């Protein structure tokens, strides 16, 4: 089960970018050599902490510079270069996407999680009257979906997912070899994109294409709907109209 934090990070480009930056900094620091602190630094720490100095091992005098003398400047330079690289990446980062575009991005990520799962459905379809009651007790709302699938868009089944950090009902349809994900969720607090009403439709539908997927978003009263697939736009709109039928 995906946690609310994982669901948010998956749909938030800014958070994912911050995680990438932190991972890059960790990797840069891990690659830096670790050297023993110099004698002067140890003495300063011992005086600051008020601890007795540790006995120094006997050392032979050498005419060659110590490793700390040579490595310390290199270590400082490498660390500074790494910090400059990270700060440069942060400074050149693109602006965070708008909340509406973040919704679209999350819808695509949710679709990809469904189609890449070895068990994309928790309840196999025996028609909408078998799938829809399965959500009772698993959600705090009843998904308003009456379309039971047909020869053009067979209903495969359903499962529980997340959208915007909240639970969602997930319905999986097919169009030939294409998978189509329908997410039904409570939309309160989400920045809803503007849409237009297609011919024969009952609701305004916002349409966006990104990463090769088409996302249709609409609201029906207190519920929000996201329909996602790589099927062509005309087929996806046709399915949306069937789902919107009373």
Buried (B, 14 or more C-beta within 10 A) or exposed (E): EEEEEEBBBBBBBBBBBBEEBEEBBEEBEEEEEEEEEEEEEBEEEEEEEEEEEEEEEEEEEEEEEEEBEEBBEEBEEBEEEBEEBBEEBEEEBEEEBEEBBBBBBBBBBBBBBBBEEEEBBBBEBEEBEBBBEBBEEEBEBEBBBEBBBEEEBEBBBBBBBBBBBBBBBBBBBBBEEBBBBBBBBBBEEBEBBEBEEBEEBEBBBBBBEEEEBBBBBBBBEEBBBBBBBBBEEEBBBBBBBBBBEE
